[in-house]
Every structure is written in structure tokens, then in C-alpha cells.
Amino acid sequence: METIKCRASWSRVHSAMAGLAMCVGLIQHAGAQSVAMTGSMGSKALLVVDGAAPKSVGVGDTFKGVRVLSVSPDQTVIDVAGRRETLTLGGSPVSVGGGGRASGGNQIILPVGPGGHFVGQGSVNQRAMQFMVDTGATYVSMGVDEAIRLGIKYQSGRPVQGRTANGNVPGYVVSLTSVRIQDVEVYNVDAMVLPQSMPFILLGNSFLSRFQMKQENGTLTLTRRF
């Protein structure tokens, strides 16, 4: 049976998760903002703007240029510079401002996070996720709980042995329809599903190998290869 590397230890990943709210995010291009809905409380929406800590924003209030127009349990309508967008709970972050909804980008810029890890928000198969870069991982990697939430029939995937910092564990290799970070979307990405619960999805080389990587001044720049 094939043995696959997945370098991050679970204790190290959980340690990084503790500071996520303070630094998870993406540096935006051309004035665009990334906005996601992570919950609601009555007439207030819990928004993540440009990867900052979640903020409770009431109907009629504005936060970082994002004005909330209406809130329901699973949707929030916002206005940015006269442009309306609808956010869906658990949906992919929306890019607003700077020319509207972004698509087809070629570059991702990630800030350094807790413990020197590069972290960010994005989506897998159009569902919002949190990522951490792991250049030692062969594949994009996730826990069984995330795979179930995504509706992935992982047990139909190819069985492998995952080599982690905590020893070998059984896993399954599957194909993800899409992995999106900011305005960069990559299709048909191989991923490994592991039995452990994981606070992040690890961005391994099945995603990273499609980019040139440059690290400087506390940021990691991923530029798509052609």
C-alpha cells in the first residue's frame, strides 16, 4: 500500500489554530475585499472581512466599508460601494469592491500565522474552509469530519498509508472538484482524507505544485504556473 507524507503533527496544528482569528486571511488586490458569513444572531450577521477576526454587524451598520442590508439565519445581503452581494452561511467568501466579484486570478498572497505557518481562508467544492500551507504534505489533506461535511464519499477513494509526525495512519486519496483561495481556483485536486480531526485543511503539494512559491517579509506568494 502506498505511503504518503503529511508532515504537520496534530498538536502543532491545534497550536496554530489558537491564533487563527488574529491573522487568518489574504492580502487583497486592487482594493477588493473578501467577505464571508460565518453565523448570525438575530438581526446581526457574523462577518469575516479580509480574513480578520469575525465581527458582529447589525442591519444598517457598516464595518470596513461593508454595509449590512438584511440578515436571515442562512443569508446576509451586503452593500459595498453601491454593489449588492448575498452571502451564504458556510459559502465561499465573496470578493467585493475594486471592480466587483473576482475570478480567474493567478496569484495568492498569504500572511504568516501562529508559529510561522501560512494560513488563509478559501473554499473546497464551494464550501468555506480554513487552510494552512504544509509543503511537507504530498496532498491537500483533511480529516474525516471535513470530508463528511463536504459530502465526499472518501471510502470509495484509493486507500493509502499517511505518514504523519505522529506515525502512520490509514487514509484515502480522493479528487476534489475545486480548491479556491481568494480569486484563484484550481480544479481536480487530489486530496487525502485522514481519520484524525483537523482544525485546518492542509495545503499540500497536489495544490502547491501548480504554483511558484516566494517567501519574503512575512508573506508567502503563490503564482500560478502556466
SETI-737411 format. One record per residue (C-alpha): residue number from 0; residue in one letter; z, x, y. Coordinates in steps of 0.2 Angstrom, whole numbers. Example, Ala and Ser with C-alpha at 12.3 -4.5 7.8 and 13.67 -1.06 7.14 Angstrom:
! SETI-737411
+-----+--------+-------+-------+-------+
| num | residu |    zz |    xx |    yy |
+-----+--------+-------+-------+-------+
|   0 |      A |    39 |    62 |   -22 |
|   1 |      S |    36 |    68 |    -5 |
+-----+--------+-------+-------+-------+
This chain:
! SETI-737411
+-----+--------+-------+-------+-------+
| num | residu |    zz |    xx |    yy |
+-----+--------+-------+-------+-------+
|   0 |      M |     0 |     0 |     0 |
|   1 |      E |    -4 |     6 |    17 |
|   2 |      T |    10 |    13 |    28 |
|   3 |      I |     9 |    10 |    47 |
|   4 |      K |    19 |    19 |    61 |
|   5 |      C |    29 |     8 |    73 |
|   6 |      R |    39 |    21 |    82 |
|   7 |      A |    52 |    11 |    93 |
|   8 |      S |    69 |     9 |    85 |
|   9 |      W |    76 |    -9 |    87 |
|  10 |      S |    92 |    -3 |    96 |
|  11 |      R |    81 |     6 |   108 |
|  12 |      V |    70 |    -9 |   111 |
|  13 |      H |    85 |   -20 |   114 |
|  14 |      S |    92 |    -7 |   126 |
|  15 |      A |    76 |    -8 |   136 |
|  16 |      M |    77 |   -27 |   136 |
|  17 |      A |    93 |   -27 |   145 |
|  18 |      G |    85 |   -21 |   162 |
|  19 |      L |    69 |   -31 |   160 |
|  20 |      A |    72 |   -43 |   173 |
|  21 |      M |    74 |   -29 |   186 |
|  22 |      C |    57 |   -21 |   183 |
|  23 |      V |    45 |   -30 |   171 |
|  24 |      G |    29 |   -33 |   180 |
|  25 |      L |    12 |   -27 |   185 |
|  26 |      I |     6 |   -20 |   201 |
|  27 |      Q |    -6 |   -32 |   209 |
|  28 |      H |   -24 |   -28 |   215 |
|  29 |      A |   -32 |   -34 |   231 |
|  30 |      G |   -17 |   -44 |   237 |
|  31 |      A |   -17 |   -55 |   221 |
|  32 |      Q |    -1 |   -62 |   214 |
|  33 |      S |     4 |   -65 |   196 |
|  34 |      V |    14 |   -81 |   194 |
|  35 |      A |    22 |   -89 |   178 |
|  36 |      M |    33 |  -103 |   175 |
|  37 |      T |    47 |   -99 |   163 |
|  38 |      G |    58 |  -115 |   165 |
|  39 |      S |    63 |  -130 |   176 |
|  40 |      M |    79 |  -138 |   182 |
|  41 |      G |    77 |  -155 |   189 |
|  42 |      S |    66 |  -153 |   205 |
|  43 |      K |    67 |  -134 |   204 |
|  44 |      A |    55 |  -123 |   194 |
|  45 |      L |    60 |  -106 |   187 |
|  46 |      L |    46 |   -94 |   193 |
|  47 |      V |    41 |   -76 |   189 |
|  48 |      V |    31 |   -69 |   204 |
|  49 |      D |    23 |   -52 |   202 |
|  50 |      G |    34 |   -48 |   187 |
|  51 |      A |    51 |   -49 |   197 |
|  52 |      A |    66 |   -57 |   191 |
|  53 |      P |    65 |   -76 |   188 |
|  54 |      K |    68 |   -86 |   204 |
|  55 |      S |    73 |  -105 |   205 |
|  56 |      V |    62 |  -113 |   218 |
|  57 |      G |    63 |  -131 |   224 |
|  58 |      V |    49 |  -143 |   228 |
|  59 |      G |    44 |  -139 |   246 |
|  60 |      D |    51 |  -122 |   246 |
|  61 |      T |    42 |  -106 |   247 |
|  62 |      F |    45 |   -89 |   238 |
|  63 |      K |    35 |   -74 |   241 |
|  64 |      G |    21 |   -84 |   248 |
|  65 |      V |    21 |   -97 |   233 |
|  66 |      R |    25 |  -114 |   238 |
|  67 |      V |    31 |  -127 |   225 |
|  68 |      L |    22 |  -144 |   227 |
|  69 |      S |    29 |  -153 |   212 |
|  70 |      V |    39 |  -150 |   196 |
|  71 |      S |    39 |  -158 |   179 |
|  72 |      P |    48 |  -151 |   163 |
|  73 |      D |    32 |  -143 |   157 |
|  74 |      Q |    21 |  -140 |   173 |
|  75 |      T |    23 |  -134 |   191 |
|  76 |      V |    10 |  -136 |   204 |
|  77 |      I |    10 |  -122 |   217 |
|  78 |      D |     0 |  -118 |   233 |
|  79 |      V |    -4 |  -101 |   239 |
|  80 |      A |   -14 |   -99 |   255 |
|  81 |      G |   -21 |  -117 |   253 |
|  82 |      R |   -26 |  -114 |   235 |
|  83 |      R |   -18 |  -125 |   222 |
|  84 |      E |   -14 |  -120 |   204 |
|  85 |      T |    -5 |  -128 |   190 |
|  86 |      L |     7 |  -118 |   180 |
|  87 |      T |    12 |  -122 |   162 |
|  88 |      L |    28 |  -119 |   154 |
|  89 |      G |    25 |  -104 |   142 |
|  90 |      G |     7 |  -102 |   148 |
|  91 |      S |    -2 |   -87 |   153 |
|  92 |      P |     3 |   -80 |   171 |
|  93 |      V |    -9 |   -86 |   184 |
|  94 |      S |   -17 |   -74 |   197 |
|  95 |      V |   -17 |   -82 |   214 |
|  96 |      G |   -22 |   -76 |   232 |
|  97 |      G |   -33 |   -61 |   235 |
|  98 |      G |   -48 |   -71 |   230 |
|  99 |      G |   -40 |   -83 |   218 |
| 100 |      R |   -39 |   -83 |   199 |
| 101 |      A |   -44 |   -66 |   192 |
| 102 |      S |   -54 |   -62 |   177 |
| 103 |      G |   -63 |   -48 |   168 |
| 104 |      G |   -53 |   -34 |   176 |
| 105 |      N |   -54 |   -16 |   170 |
| 106 |      Q |   -38 |    -8 |   175 |
| 107 |      I |   -19 |   -12 |   172 |
| 108 |      I |    -5 |    -3 |   181 |
| 109 |      L |    12 |    -4 |   173 |
| 110 |      P |    28 |     1 |   181 |
| 111 |      V |    41 |    12 |   172 |
| 112 |      G |    55 |     2 |   165 |
| 113 |      P |    73 |     5 |   157 |
| 114 |      G |    74 |    21 |   148 |
| 115 |      G |    57 |    27 |   154 |
| 116 |      H |    47 |    13 |   145 |
| 117 |      F |    32 |     5 |   152 |
| 118 |      V |    34 |   -14 |   152 |
| 119 |      G |    24 |   -29 |   158 |
| 120 |      Q |    20 |   -47 |   156 |
| 121 |      G |     5 |   -55 |   149 |
| 122 |      S |    -1 |   -66 |   135 |
| 123 |      V |    -6 |   -67 |   117 |
| 124 |      N |   -18 |   -80 |   112 |
| 125 |      Q |   -15 |   -89 |   129 |
| 126 |      R |     4 |   -89 |   127 |
| 127 |      A |    15 |   -79 |   139 |
| 128 |      M |    23 |   -64 |   132 |
| 129 |      Q |    33 |   -48 |   137 |
| 130 |      F |    26 |   -31 |   132 |
| 131 |      M |    32 |   -13 |   130 |
| 132 |      V |    20 |     1 |   128 |
| 133 |      D |    23 |    11 |   112 |
| 134 |      T |    10 |    25 |   110 |
| 135 |      G |    18 |    29 |    93 |
| 136 |      A |    13 |    12 |    85 |
| 137 |      T |    -3 |    10 |    76 |
| 138 |      Y |    -5 |    -8 |    80 |
| 139 |      V |     1 |   -21 |    93 |
| 140 |      S |    17 |   -26 |    84 |
| 141 |      M |    28 |   -42 |    84 |
| 142 |      G |    42 |   -50 |    75 |
| 143 |      V |    41 |   -65 |    63 |
| 144 |      D |    48 |   -76 |    76 |
| 145 |      E |    35 |   -72 |    89 |
| 146 |      A |    21 |   -74 |    76 |
| 147 |      I |    28 |   -91 |    71 |
| 148 |      R |    29 |   -96 |    90 |
| 149 |      L |    11 |   -91 |    91 |
| 150 |      G |     6 |  -101 |    76 |
| 151 |      I |     0 |   -86 |    67 |
| 152 |      K |    -1 |   -88 |    48 |
| 153 |      Y |     4 |   -70 |    46 |
| 154 |      Q |     7 |   -71 |    27 |
| 155 |      S |   -11 |   -73 |    25 |
| 156 |      G |   -14 |   -56 |    33 |
| 157 |      R |   -15 |   -39 |    25 |
| 158 |      P |     2 |   -33 |    18 |
| 159 |      V |     7 |   -16 |    23 |
| 160 |      Q |    22 |    -5 |    25 |
| 161 |      G |    28 |    -2 |    43 |
| 162 |      R |    36 |    15 |    46 |
| 163 |      T |    49 |    12 |    60 |
| 164 |      A |    63 |    23 |    67 |
| 165 |      N |    75 |    13 |    55 |
| 166 |      G |    65 |    16 |    39 |
| 167 |      N |    51 |     7 |    30 |
| 168 |      V |    49 |   -12 |    31 |
| 169 |      P |    36 |   -24 |    24 |
| 170 |      G |    24 |   -31 |    36 |
| 171 |      Y |     7 |   -40 |    38 |
| 172 |      V |    -9 |   -35 |    48 |
| 173 |      V |   -17 |   -50 |    57 |
| 174 |      S |   -30 |   -52 |    70 |
| 175 |      L |   -26 |   -59 |    87 |
| 176 |      T |   -39 |   -69 |    97 |
| 177 |      S |   -34 |   -61 |   113 |
| 178 |      V |   -22 |   -50 |   122 |
| 179 |      R |   -21 |   -52 |   141 |
| 180 |      I |   -12 |   -42 |   154 |
| 181 |      Q |   -15 |   -46 |   172 |
| 182 |      D |   -33 |   -49 |   174 |
| 183 |      V |   -38 |   -38 |   159 |
| 184 |      E |   -41 |   -47 |   142 |
| 185 |      V |   -46 |   -39 |   126 |
| 186 |      Y |   -52 |   -49 |   111 |
| 187 |      N |   -50 |   -47 |    92 |
| 188 |      V |   -35 |   -36 |    92 |
| 189 |      D |   -27 |   -30 |    76 |
| 190 |      A |    -8 |   -33 |    76 |
| 191 |      M |     6 |   -30 |    64 |
| 192 |      V |    20 |   -43 |    60 |
| 193 |      L |    37 |   -36 |    55 |
| 194 |      P |    52 |   -45 |    49 |
| 195 |      Q |    64 |   -40 |    62 |
| 196 |      S |    67 |   -50 |    78 |
| 197 |      M |    59 |   -41 |    93 |
| 198 |      P |    63 |   -44 |   112 |
| 199 |      F |    46 |   -36 |   116 |
| 200 |      I |    29 |   -36 |   109 |
| 201 |      L |    25 |   -18 |   107 |
| 202 |      L |     8 |   -12 |   114 |
| 203 |      G |     2 |    -1 |   101 |
| 204 |      N |   -15 |     9 |    98 |
| 205 |      S |   -25 |    -6 |    92 |
| 206 |      F |   -24 |   -11 |   111 |
| 207 |      L |   -21 |     6 |   119 |
| 208 |      S |   -36 |    15 |   111 |
| 209 |      R |   -48 |     4 |   121 |
| 210 |      F |   -41 |    12 |   137 |
| 211 |      Q |   -40 |    28 |   145 |
| 212 |      M |   -22 |    31 |   150 |
| 213 |      K |   -15 |    41 |   165 |
| 214 |      Q |     4 |    43 |   169 |
| 215 |      E |    10 |    48 |   186 |
| 216 |      N |    23 |    43 |   199 |
| 217 |      G |    32 |    31 |   188 |
| 218 |      T |    17 |    21 |   183 |
| 219 |      L |     5 |    20 |   169 |
| 220 |      T |   -13 |    16 |   172 |
| 221 |      L |   -24 |     9 |   159 |
| 222 |      T |   -43 |    10 |   162 |
| 223 |      R |   -54 |     1 |   150 |
| 224 |      R |   -66 |    12 |   140 |
| 225 |      F |   -85 |     7 |   140 |
+-----+--------+-------+-------+-------+
